[in-house]
Amino acid sequence: MKIIHNLLFVLMLVTMLTAPSWAGQPDQGNPQTFTGEVMDDLCAKDKSHAKMMEEMKSMGNDPVVCSKKCVQLGAHYVLYDRQKDTIYALADQDKAEEFAGHRVRITGTIDKKKIKIAKIEPMDSGGQKSK
């Protein structure tokens, strides 16, 4: 009887500890809005283009050029949300390319921190352009 009691206790403990991990997940099937800068994943891990532009002088001092050159070298476009200090992979690299180095608002669905873009529009030029 004591073994069954201990087993039930362990099962209850495991359930309580894992519940917050699934309970707090965003609704992954519904469109959501994300904001941040479209960057390459190399610079996003440093939270800035500064280090890359310092190491590779040919990029100049332009985040747009830096992101595009890094992608040409094999990096991928991501959305870096500075406020949440979160990097989201972007499923639609072609849609992101036009907005490289710019702050954007993306509407889309997310699955495992990868956003499928439904709409993307710039935040730093008055929101005139959207895709």
N, C-alpha and C positions, 0 to 999 in steps of 0.2 A: 504494500500500500504506500509506503514511503517513497518508493521509486516512481510510482505513478504521480504522486504529489509533486516530486522534484521535476519530473518531466513536464507536467502541466505548468509549473512555475517558469521553467526555461522557455517553453513555447510562448507563454504570455509575455515574458520579457522580450523575446525576439520580436514579437508582433508589435509591442509598444515602441521598440527602438527603430523599427523599419517603417512604421506608419508615417512619420513626418516626411520621409524621402519621397513617397508617392503622393501624399496628400497635398504637398505644396507645388506640384508640377503644374505649369501653365497648360491651358487647354490647347493642345498641339494641333488640333484640326481646324480651329477657327482663326481667321486673319487677325493679326496683331500689328501694332505700330512700333517701330524701333527707330531710334535716332543715334547718330554718331558720325564718324568719319570713315569713308571708304578708303582703306589702306591696304598695303600688301601685308601678308602675315609675318614677314621678317621684321618689318618696322613696328608692327602692332605689338609684338612680344616685348619690345623696348618702350612701348607707349609713345613713340615719337619717331620722326624721320631724322632727327638731329644726328644721331650716331652714324647712320648710313651715309648721310650727306657729307659728314666730316671725313669718313673713310674713303668715300668715292667722290672726289671733287668734280668729276665729269657730270654729276647729277645737278650741280649748281645748288641753289637754295630754294628749290620749288618742290613742294610735296607732290604735286601732280606728276612731275617728271620722275621723281624718286619712286613713286608707286608703280608707274608704268615700266620703268627700267627694271625694277625688282621683279615684276611679273614676267618680263622678257627673259630674265635670268632663271625663272622657274618657280617664283613665289606665286601665291594665289591672293585674289582680292578677298578681304574680310571687312566686316563692319566693326569698328572699335568704338564702344560706348564708354567715353571717358568718365561720365558720371557714375556708372555702375562698375567701372573698371573691368569690362567684360568684352571678350572678342567672340564674334559670331562668324562662323564660316558662311559663305554665300554660295548657294547652289547655282546661281545664274551669273557666271563670270562675265559673259558678254554684256549683260545689262549693267553690271557694276563698272565696267571699264570706262564708260563715258563720264562717270562721276568720281574717278580716282582722285584722291587728295582733297575732296570736298566733303563738307558736312551735309548729310542727307537725312531724309525721313523715308523709311521703307515700310510699306505695308505688305505683309506676307504671312506665310505659315512657318512654323518652326518645328524641327524634329532633331533632337539631340544637339542643340546649339548650332544648327545649320538652317539658315533662312532661305526659303523659296520665295523669291521676289515676285509679288503681284504688281506693285507700283513703287517707283522710286522717284523722288523729287529732291532737288537741292534745297538746303536751308540757308546757304550763304549767298545766294543771289536772288533772293526774293521769291523763290519757288516758281519761277517762270517755266522751267523745263520739267517735264515728267514723262515717264516711260511706263 
